[in-house]
Amino acid sequence: MKAGQVIVILGPTAVGKSAVAVELAMMISGEVISADSRAFFRGLDIVTDKPPVEGRRGISHHLIDIVPLTGKYDAMAFREDVEALIPEIQSRGHLPVIVGGGTLYLGAILRGIFTGPSADPALRAKLLSEPLDELYARLREVDPEAAARIHENDRLRIVRALEVHTITGQPISDLQKEAKPLPLDFAVFGLRMEREAHRHAIAERVRKMLAGGLINEVRSLPAQGLTPQHQAHRTIGIPETEAFLDGQISRQELEEQLINNTWSLARRHIAWFKRDSEVTWIDVAGRSTQQVVEEMLAVVEVQS
Protein backbone atom coordinates (compact mmCIF):
# COMPACT_ATOMS: atom_id res chain seq x y z
CA MET A 1 0.00 0.00 0.00
CA LYS A 2 1.06 3.58 -0.61
CA ALA A 3 2.13 5.66 2.36
CA GLY A 4 -0.66 7.96 3.46
CA GLN A 5 -3.42 5.89 1.86
CA VAL A 6 -6.78 5.67 3.64
CA ILE A 7 -8.97 2.62 3.10
CA VAL A 8 -12.74 3.07 3.05
CA ILE A 9 -15.09 0.08 3.27
CA LEU A 10 -18.68 1.00 2.53
CA GLY A 11 -21.86 -0.73 1.50
CA PRO A 12 -25.44 -1.33 2.56
CA THR A 13 -26.33 -2.64 5.97
CA ALA A 14 -25.78 -6.34 6.83
CA VAL A 15 -23.11 -7.24 4.27
CA GLY A 16 -20.42 -7.88 6.88
CA LYS A 17 -18.41 -4.65 6.68
CA SER A 18 -17.30 -4.66 10.33
CA ALA A 19 -15.77 -8.14 10.21
CA VAL A 20 -13.95 -7.35 6.96
CA ALA A 21 -12.60 -4.11 8.43
CA VAL A 22 -11.18 -5.92 11.46
CA GLU A 23 -9.61 -8.64 9.31
CA LEU A 24 -8.05 -6.02 7.04
CA ALA A 25 -6.80 -3.94 9.96
CA MET A 26 -5.09 -7.02 11.42
CA MET A 27 -3.29 -7.68 8.14
CA ILE A 28 -2.13 -4.11 7.46
CA SER A 29 -1.59 -2.82 11.02
CA GLY A 30 -4.65 -0.64 10.81
CA GLU A 31 -7.07 1.16 13.10
CA VAL A 32 -10.80 1.32 12.38
CA ILE A 33 -12.84 4.52 12.19
CA SER A 34 -16.59 3.85 12.34
CA ALA A 35 -18.90 5.66 9.92
CA ASP A 36 -22.00 3.91 11.25
CA SER A 37 -24.60 6.63 11.78
CA ARG A 38 -25.94 5.03 14.98
CA ALA A 39 -22.84 3.38 16.49
CA PHE A 40 -21.80 6.89 17.54
CA PHE A 41 -24.44 6.73 20.30
CA ARG A 42 -23.88 5.05 23.64
CA GLY A 43 -26.47 2.54 24.83
CA LEU A 44 -27.51 1.18 21.41
CA ASP A 45 -25.41 -1.97 21.34
CA ILE A 46 -27.91 -4.57 20.11
CA VAL A 47 -30.21 -2.39 18.03
CA THR A 48 -27.24 -1.14 15.97
CA ASP A 49 -25.48 -4.53 15.87
CA LYS A 50 -22.44 -2.70 17.20
CA PRO A 51 -19.25 -4.79 16.96
CA PRO A 52 -18.66 -6.21 20.48
CA VAL A 53 -15.30 -5.64 22.11
CA GLU A 54 -14.30 -9.29 21.66
CA GLY A 55 -15.21 -9.05 17.96
CA ARG A 56 -12.76 -6.17 17.51
CA ARG A 57 -9.88 -8.60 18.20
CA GLY A 58 -7.66 -5.99 19.80
CA ILE A 59 -7.94 -3.54 16.90
CA SER A 60 -8.45 0.08 17.97
CA HIS A 61 -11.89 1.37 17.00
CA HIS A 62 -12.73 5.06 16.89
CA LEU A 63 -16.02 7.03 16.87
CA ILE A 64 -18.01 4.29 18.61
CA ASP A 65 -19.92 5.24 21.79
CA ILE A 66 -18.78 8.87 21.58
CA VAL A 67 -22.19 10.59 21.83
CA PRO A 68 -24.64 10.43 24.77
CA LEU A 69 -27.89 8.64 24.01
CA THR A 70 -29.79 11.93 24.06
CA GLY A 71 -27.08 13.92 22.26
CA LYS A 72 -26.57 15.05 18.66
CA TYR A 73 -23.94 14.30 16.04
CA ASP A 74 -23.81 15.46 12.46
CA ALA A 75 -21.84 15.02 9.26
CA MET A 76 -19.73 18.12 9.83
CA ALA A 77 -18.68 16.87 13.28
CA PHE A 78 -17.81 13.50 11.72
CA ARG A 79 -15.69 15.13 9.02
CA GLU A 80 -13.82 17.18 11.62
CA ASP A 81 -13.26 14.11 13.81
CA VAL A 82 -11.96 12.06 10.87
CA GLU A 83 -9.70 14.92 9.80
CA ALA A 84 -8.17 14.92 13.31
CA LEU A 85 -7.99 11.14 13.72
CA ILE A 86 -6.23 10.23 10.48
CA PRO A 87 -2.92 12.00 11.22
CA GLU A 88 -3.02 10.62 14.78
CA ILE A 89 -3.37 7.07 13.47
CA GLN A 90 -0.67 7.60 10.85
CA SER A 91 1.69 9.05 13.47
CA ARG A 92 1.54 5.68 15.23
CA GLY A 93 2.64 3.96 12.03
CA HIS A 94 -0.84 2.53 11.47
CA LEU A 95 -3.22 2.75 8.52
CA PRO A 96 -6.72 4.23 8.84
CA VAL A 97 -9.64 1.99 7.81
CA ILE A 98 -12.95 3.86 7.63
CA VAL A 99 -15.97 1.55 7.63
CA GLY A 100 -19.72 2.02 7.61
CA GLY A 101 -22.90 2.63 5.71
CA GLY A 102 -23.76 6.11 6.95
CA THR A 103 -24.22 7.86 3.62
CA LEU A 104 -24.37 11.38 5.05
CA TYR A 105 -21.16 10.82 6.97
CA LEU A 106 -19.27 9.08 4.19
CA GLY A 107 -20.45 11.75 1.79
CA ALA A 108 -18.99 14.43 4.05
CA ILE A 109 -15.46 13.07 3.55
CA LEU A 110 -15.66 11.51 0.07
CA ARG A 111 -17.78 14.15 -1.69
CA GLY A 112 -17.59 17.10 0.65
CA ILE A 113 -20.09 19.01 2.70
CA PHE A 114 -21.32 22.56 2.51
CA THR A 115 -22.04 24.74 5.51
CA GLY A 116 -25.74 25.26 5.08
CA PRO A 117 -28.04 27.51 7.07
CA SER A 118 -28.90 26.47 10.62
CA ALA A 119 -32.13 24.60 11.05
CA ASP A 120 -35.26 26.71 11.53
CA PRO A 121 -37.20 24.81 14.23
CA ALA A 122 -40.60 26.25 13.33
CA LEU A 123 -40.14 25.69 9.59
CA ARG A 124 -38.78 22.19 10.14
CA ALA A 125 -41.68 21.24 12.42
CA LYS A 126 -44.14 22.49 9.80
CA LEU A 127 -42.45 20.51 7.02
CA LEU A 128 -42.25 17.36 9.13
CA SER A 129 -45.99 17.53 9.72
CA GLU A 130 -46.89 17.61 6.03
CA PRO A 131 -47.60 14.51 3.87
CA LEU A 132 -44.42 13.00 2.51
CA ASP A 133 -45.68 12.69 -1.07
CA GLU A 134 -46.54 16.41 -1.13
CA LEU A 135 -43.09 17.31 0.21
CA TYR A 136 -41.37 15.20 -2.43
CA ALA A 137 -43.51 16.69 -5.20
CA ARG A 138 -42.52 20.17 -4.01
CA LEU A 139 -38.84 19.18 -3.97
CA ARG A 140 -39.09 17.87 -7.55
CA GLU A 141 -40.48 21.24 -8.51
CA VAL A 142 -37.93 23.50 -6.78
CA ASP A 143 -34.85 21.26 -6.99
CA PRO A 144 -35.24 18.37 -9.45
CA GLU A 145 -31.52 17.54 -9.20
CA ALA A 146 -31.76 16.98 -5.44
CA ALA A 147 -35.02 15.06 -5.87
CA ALA A 148 -33.28 12.70 -8.28
CA ARG A 149 -30.66 11.92 -5.62
CA ILE A 150 -32.94 11.67 -2.59
CA HIS A 151 -35.21 8.66 -2.13
CA GLU A 152 -38.89 9.57 -2.11
CA ASN A 153 -39.28 8.02 1.37
CA ASP A 154 -36.30 9.78 2.92
CA ARG A 155 -38.28 12.37 4.86
CA LEU A 156 -35.33 13.91 6.72
CA ARG A 157 -33.32 14.72 3.60
CA ILE A 158 -36.38 15.94 1.71
CA VAL A 159 -37.24 18.25 4.60
CA ARG A 160 -33.65 19.53 4.85
CA ALA A 161 -33.52 20.25 1.11
CA LEU A 162 -36.80 22.18 1.26
CA GLU A 163 -35.66 23.97 4.41
CA VAL A 164 -32.45 25.14 2.71
CA HIS A 165 -34.37 26.29 -0.37
CA THR A 166 -36.88 28.22 1.73
CA ILE A 167 -34.19 29.94 3.83
CA THR A 168 -31.65 30.71 1.09
CA GLY A 169 -33.77 30.83 -2.05
CA GLN A 170 -31.23 28.47 -3.66
CA PRO A 171 -31.46 24.75 -4.45
CA ILE A 172 -29.45 22.64 -2.05
CA SER A 173 -28.00 20.82 -5.07
CA ASP A 174 -26.35 24.07 -6.25
CA LEU A 175 -24.89 24.77 -2.82
CA GLN A 176 -23.58 21.23 -2.50
CA LYS A 177 -21.49 21.66 -5.66
CA GLU A 178 -19.28 24.03 -3.70
CA ALA A 179 -18.36 21.22 -1.29
CA LYS A 180 -14.96 19.55 -1.50
CA PRO A 181 -13.88 16.08 -0.34
CA LEU A 182 -11.14 15.70 2.23
CA PRO A 183 -7.79 16.00 0.41
CA LEU A 184 -6.71 12.42 1.14
CA ASP A 185 -5.64 9.41 -0.92
CA PHE A 186 -8.72 7.23 -0.51
CA ALA A 187 -8.96 3.64 -1.71
CA VAL A 188 -12.70 2.96 -1.60
CA PHE A 189 -14.19 -0.54 -1.56
CA GLY A 190 -17.86 -1.45 -1.57
CA LEU A 191 -19.23 -4.77 -0.31
CA ARG A 192 -22.40 -6.15 -1.84
CA MET A 193 -24.53 -9.28 -2.11
CA GLU A 194 -27.02 -10.63 -4.61
CA ARG A 195 -30.53 -9.48 -3.67
CA GLU A 196 -31.92 -12.69 -2.17
CA ALA A 197 -28.72 -13.49 -0.27
CA HIS A 198 -28.71 -9.96 1.11
CA ARG A 199 -32.30 -10.08 2.26
CA HIS A 200 -31.61 -13.45 3.90
CA ALA A 201 -28.61 -11.93 5.72
CA ILE A 202 -30.80 -9.10 6.99
CA ALA A 203 -33.41 -11.55 8.25
CA GLU A 204 -30.75 -13.59 10.03
CA ARG A 205 -29.32 -10.49 11.67
CA VAL A 206 -32.75 -9.36 12.86
CA ARG A 207 -33.44 -12.77 14.42
CA LYS A 208 -30.03 -12.73 16.09
CA MET A 209 -30.71 -9.26 17.53
CA LEU A 210 -34.09 -10.34 18.86
CA ALA A 211 -32.59 -13.46 20.42
CA GLY A 212 -29.76 -11.37 21.87
CA GLY A 213 -31.97 -9.03 23.89
CA LEU A 214 -33.13 -6.28 21.54
CA ILE A 215 -36.52 -5.97 23.23
CA ASN A 216 -35.01 -5.52 26.70
CA GLU A 217 -32.48 -3.00 25.39
CA VAL A 218 -35.22 -0.86 23.84
CA ARG A 219 -37.38 -1.26 26.96
CA SER A 220 -34.58 0.35 29.00
CA LEU A 221 -34.10 3.41 26.78
CA PRO A 222 -36.91 5.70 28.07
CA ALA A 223 -35.52 5.41 31.61
CA GLN A 224 -32.23 6.71 30.18
CA GLY A 225 -34.01 9.78 28.84
CA LEU A 226 -34.54 8.80 25.20
CA THR A 227 -37.67 10.28 23.60
CA PRO A 228 -38.95 10.47 20.00
CA GLN A 229 -37.47 13.99 19.80
CA HIS A 230 -33.90 12.70 20.06
CA GLN A 231 -31.72 11.85 17.05
CA ALA A 232 -30.93 8.33 18.30
CA HIS A 233 -34.62 7.48 18.51
CA ARG A 234 -34.80 7.35 14.71
CA THR A 235 -32.71 4.18 14.71
CA ILE A 236 -34.44 1.26 12.99
CA GLY A 237 -35.49 -1.13 15.73
CA ILE A 238 -36.47 1.44 18.35
CA PRO A 239 -39.89 2.70 17.11
CA GLU A 240 -40.87 -0.80 15.97
CA THR A 241 -39.96 -2.40 19.30
CA GLU A 242 -41.73 0.35 21.22
CA ALA A 243 -44.86 -0.42 19.18
CA PHE A 244 -44.52 -4.08 20.23
CA LEU A 245 -44.02 -3.11 23.89
CA ASP A 246 -47.13 -0.92 23.68
CA GLY A 247 -49.15 -3.87 22.37
CA GLN A 248 -49.72 -2.32 18.95
CA ILE A 249 -48.07 -5.18 17.01
CA SER A 250 -47.30 -8.84 17.66
CA ARG A 251 -43.87 -10.41 18.10
CA GLN A 252 -44.10 -11.83 14.56
CA GLU A 253 -45.12 -8.43 13.16
CA LEU A 254 -42.17 -6.87 14.97
CA GLU A 255 -39.76 -9.25 13.28
CA GLU A 256 -41.35 -8.64 9.87
CA GLN A 257 -41.24 -4.85 10.29
CA LEU A 258 -37.60 -4.94 11.33
CA ILE A 259 -36.66 -7.04 8.29
CA ASN A 260 -38.69 -4.91 5.87
CA ASN A 261 -37.50 -1.58 7.25
CA THR A 262 -33.87 -2.70 7.28
CA TRP A 263 -34.20 -3.93 3.71
CA SER A 264 -35.65 -0.56 2.69
CA LEU A 265 -32.67 1.16 4.31
CA ALA A 266 -30.29 -1.18 2.49
CA ARG A 267 -31.91 -0.34 -0.83
CA ARG A 268 -31.49 3.39 -0.14
CA HIS A 269 -27.84 2.77 0.69
CA ILE A 270 -27.36 0.83 -2.56
CA ALA A 271 -28.93 3.64 -4.60
CA TRP A 272 -26.66 6.22 -2.95
CA PHE A 273 -23.47 4.21 -3.38
CA LYS A 274 -24.19 3.49 -7.05
CA ARG A 275 -23.61 7.15 -7.85
CA ASP A 276 -19.95 6.93 -6.86
CA SER A 277 -17.80 5.73 -9.75
CA GLU A 278 -14.66 5.58 -7.57
CA VAL A 279 -15.83 2.51 -5.64
CA THR A 280 -14.29 -0.91 -6.29
CA TRP A 281 -17.13 -3.36 -5.67
CA ILE A 282 -16.61 -6.83 -4.20
CA ASP A 283 -19.31 -9.53 -4.00
CA VAL A 284 -19.13 -11.15 -0.57
CA ALA A 285 -21.84 -13.83 -0.65
CA GLY A 286 -20.38 -17.27 0.04
CA ARG A 287 -16.89 -15.90 0.67
CA SER A 288 -14.85 -15.72 3.86
CA THR A 289 -13.70 -12.40 5.28
CA GLN A 290 -10.11 -13.42 4.54
CA GLN A 291 -10.92 -14.00 0.85
CA VAL A 292 -12.58 -10.59 0.64
CA VAL A 293 -9.61 -8.89 2.30
CA GLU A 294 -7.14 -10.65 0.01
CA GLU A 295 -9.03 -9.32 -3.02
CA MET A 296 -8.97 -5.82 -1.58
CA LEU A 297 -5.23 -5.99 -0.95
CA ALA A 298 -4.60 -7.27 -4.48
CA VAL A 299 -6.48 -4.28 -5.89
CA VAL A 300 -4.57 -1.83 -3.69
CA GLU A 301 -1.26 -3.40 -4.74
CA VAL A 302 -2.11 -3.02 -8.43
CA GLN A 303 -3.11 0.63 -7.90
CA SER A 304 0.07 1.45 -5.94
C-alpha positions in Angstrom: 0.0 0.0 0.0 1.1 3.6 -0.6 2.1 5.7 2.4 -0.7 8.0 3.5 -3.4 5.9 1.9 -6.8 5.7 3.6 -9.0 2.6 3.1 -12.7 3.1 3.1 -15.1 0.1 3.3 -18.7 1.0 2.5 -21.9 -0.7 1.5 -25.4 -1.3 2.6 -26.3 -2.6 6.0 -25.8 -6.3 6.8 -23.1 -7.2 4.3 -20.4 -7.9 6.9 -18.4 -4.7 6.7 -17.3 -4.7 10.3 -15.8 -8.1 10.2 -14.0 -7.4 7.0 -12.6 -4.1 8.4 -11.2 -5.9 11.5 -9.6 -8.6 9.3 -8.1 -6.0 7.0 -6.8 -3.9 10.0 -5.1 -7.0 11.4 -3.3 -7.7 8.1 -2.1 -4.1 7.5 -1.6 -2.8 11.0 -4.6 -0.6 10.8 -7.1 1.2 13.1 -10.8 1.3 12.4 -12.8 4.5 12.2 -16.6 3.8 12.3 -18.9 5.7 9.9 -22.0 3.9 11.2 -24.6 6.6 11.8 -25.9 5.0 15.0 -22.8 3.4 16.5 -21.8 6.9 17.5 -24.4 6.7 20.3 -23.9 5.1 23.6 -26.5 2.5 24.8 -27.5 1.2 21.4 -25.4 -2.0 21.3 -27.9 -4.6 20.1 -30.2 -2.4 18.0 -27.2 -1.1 16.0 -25.5 -4.5 15.9 -22.4 -2.7 17.2 -19.3 -4.8 17.0 -18.7 -6.2 20.5 -15.3 -5.6 22.1 -14.3 -9.3 21.7 -15.2 -9.0 18.0 -12.8 -6.2 17.5 -9.9 -8.6 18.2 -7.7 -6.0 19.8 -7.9 -3.5 16.9 -8.5 0.1 18.0 -11.9 1.4 17.0 -12.7 5.1 16.9 -16.0 7.0 16.9 -18.0 4.3 18.6 -19.9 5.2 21.8 -18.8 8.9 21.6 -22.2 10.6 21.8 -24.6 10.4 24.8 -27.9 8.6 24.0 -29.8 11.9 24.1 -27.1 13.9 22.3 -26.6 15.0 18.7 -23.9 14.3 16.0 -23.8 15.5 12.5 -21.8 15.0 9.3 -19.7 18.1 9.8 -18.7 16.9 13.3 -17.8 13.5 11.7 -15.7 15.1 9.0 -13.8 17.2 11.6 -13.3 14.1 13.8 -12.0 12.1 10.9 -9.7 14.9 9.8 -8.2 14.9 13.3 -8.0 11.1 13.7 -6.2 10.2 10.5 -2.9 12.0 11.2 -3.0 10.6 14.8 -3.4 7.1 13.5 -0.7 7.6 10.9 1.7 9.0 13.5 1.5 5.7 15.2 2.6 4.0 12.0 -0.8 2.5 11.5 -3.2 2.8 8.5 -6.7 4.2 8.8 -9.6 2.0 7.8 -13.0 3.9 7.6 -16.0 1.5 7.6 -19.7 2.0 7.6 -22.9 2.6 5.7 -23.8 6.1 6.9 -24.2 7.9 3.6 -24.4 11.4 5.1 -21.2 10.8 7.0 -19.3 9.1 4.2 -20.5 11.8 1.8 -19.0 14.4 4.0 -15.5 13.1 3.5 -15.7 11.5 0.1 -17.8 14.2 -1.7 -17.6 17.1 0.7 -20.1 19.0 2.7 -21.3 22.6 2.5 -22.0 24.7 5.5 -25.7 25.3 5.1 -28.0 27.5 7.1 -28.9 26.5 10.6 -32.1 24.6 11.0 -35.3 26.7 11.5 -37.2 24.8 14.2 -40.6 26.2 13.3 -40.1 25.7 9.6 -38.8 22.2 10.1 -41.7 21.2 12.4 -44.1 22.5 9.8 -42.5 20.5 7.0 -42.3 17.4 9.1 -46.0 17.5 9.7 -46.9 17.6 6.0 -47.6 14.5 3.9 -44.4 13.0 2.5 -45.7 12.7 -1.1 -46.5 16.4 -1.1 -43.1 17.3 0.2 -41.4 15.2 -2.4 -43.5 16.7 -5.2 -42.5 20.2 -4.0 -38.8 19.2 -4.0 -39.1 17.9 -7.5 -40.5 21.2 -8.5 -37.9 23.5 -6.8 -34.8 21.3 -7.0 -35.2 18.4 -9.5 -31.5 17.5 -9.2 -31.8 17.0 -5.4 -35.0 15.1 -5.9 -33.3 12.7 -8.3 -30.7 11.9 -5.6 -32.9 11.7 -2.6 -35.2 8.7 -2.1 -38.9 9.6 -2.1 -39.3 8.0 1.4 -36.3 9.8 2.9 -38.3 12.4 4.9 -35.3 13.9 6.7 -33.3 14.7 3.6 -36.4 15.9 1.7 -37.2 18.3 4.6 -33.7 19.5 4.8 -33.5 20.3 1.1 -36.8 22.2 1.3 -35.7 24.0 4.4 -32.5 25.1 2.7 -34.4 26.3 -0.4 -36.9 28.2 1.7 -34.2 29.9 3.8 -31.6 30.7 1.1 -33.8 30.8 -2.0 -31.2 28.5 -3.7 -31.5 24.8 -4.5 -29.4 22.6 -2.0 -28.0 20.8 -5.1 -26.4 24.1 -6.2 -24.9 24.8 -2.8 -23.6 21.2 -2.5 -21.5 21.7 -5.7 -19.3 24.0 -3.7 -18.4 21.2 -1.3 -15.0 19.5 -1.5 -13.9 16.1 -0.3 -11.1 15.7 2.2 -7.8 16.0 0.4 -6.7 12.4 1.1 -5.6 9.4 -0.9 -8.7 7.2 -0.5 -9.0 3.6 -1.7 -12.7 3.0 -1.6 -14.2 -0.5 -1.6 -17.9 -1.5 -1.6 -19.2 -4.8 -0.3 -22.4 -6.2 -1.8 -24.5 -9.3 -2.1 -27.0 -10.6 -4.6 -30.5 -9.5 -3.7 -31.9 -12.7 -2.2 -28.7 -13.5 -0.3 -28.7 -10.0 1.1 -32.3 -10.1 2.3 -31.6 -13.5 3.9 -28.6 -11.9 5.7 -30.8 -9.1 7.0 -33.4 -11.5 8.2 -30.8 -13.6 10.0 -29.3 -10.5 11.7 -32.7 -9.4 12.9 -33.4 -12.8 14.4 -30.0 -12.7 16.1 -30.7 -9.3 17.5 -34.1 -10.3 18.9 -32.6 -13.5 20.4 -29.8 -11.4 21.9 -32.0 -9.0 23.9 -33.1 -6.3 21.5 -36.5 -6.0 23.2 -35.0 -5.5 26.7 -32.5 -3.0 25.4 -35.2 -0.9 23.8 -37.4 -1.3 27.0 -34.6 0.3 29.0 -34.1 3.4 26.8 -36.9 5.7 28.1 -35.5 5.4 31.6 -32.2 6.7 30.2 -34.0 9.8 28.8 -34.5 8.8 25.2 -37.7 10.3 23.6 -39.0 10.5 20.0 -37.5 14.0 19.8 -33.9 12.7 20.1 -31.7 11.8 17.0 -30.9 8.3 18.3 -34.6 7.5 18.5 -34.8 7.4 14.7 -32.7 4.2 14.7 -34.4 1.3 13.0 -35.5 -1.1 15.7 -36.5 1.4 18.3 -39.9 2.7 17.1 -40.9 -0.8 16.0 -40.0 -2.4 19.3 -41.7 0.3 21.2 -44.9 -0.4 19.2 -44.5 -4.1 20.2 -44.0 -3.1 23.9 -47.1 -0.9 23.7 -49.1 -3.9 22.4 -49.7 -2.3 18.9 -48.1 -5.2 17.0 -47.3 -8.8 17.7 -43.9 -10.4 18.1 -44.1 -11.8 14.6 -45.1 -8.4 13.2 -42.2 -6.9 15.0 -39.8 -9.3 13.3 -41.3 -8.6 9.9 -41.2 -4.9 10.3 -37.6 -4.9 11.3 -36.7 -7.0 8.3 -38.7 -4.9 5.9 -37.5 -1.6 7.2 -33.9 -2.7 7.3 -34.2 -3.9 3.7 -35.7 -0.6 2.7 -32.7 1.2 4.3 -30.3 -1.2 2.5 -31.9 -0.3 -0.8 -31.5 3.4 -0.1 -27.8 2.8 0.7 -27.4 0.8 -2.6 -28.9 3.6 -4.6 -26.7 6.2 -3.0 -23.5 4.2 -3.4 -24.2 3.5 -7.0 -23.6 7.2 -7.8 -19.9 6.9 -6.9 -17.8 5.7 -9.8 -14.7 5.6 -7.6 -15.8 2.5 -5.6 -14.3 -0.9 -6.3 -17.1 -3.4 -5.7 -16.6 -6.8 -4.2 -19.3 -9.5 -4.0 -19.1 -11.1 -0.6 -21.8 -13.8 -0.6 -20.4 -17.3 0.0 -16.9 -15.9 0.7 -14.8 -15.7 3.9 -13.7 -12.4 5.3 -10.1 -13.4 4.5 -10.9 -14.0 0.9 -12.6 -10.6 0.6 -9.6 -8.9 2.3 -7.1 -10.6 0.0 -9.0 -9.3 -3.0 -9.0 -5.8 -1.6 -5.2 -6.0 -0.9 -4.6 -7.3 -4.5 -6.5 -4.3 -5.9 -4.6 -1.8 -3.7 -1.3 -3.4 -4.7 -2.1 -3.0 -8.4 -3.1 0.6 -7.9 0.1 1.5 -5.9 
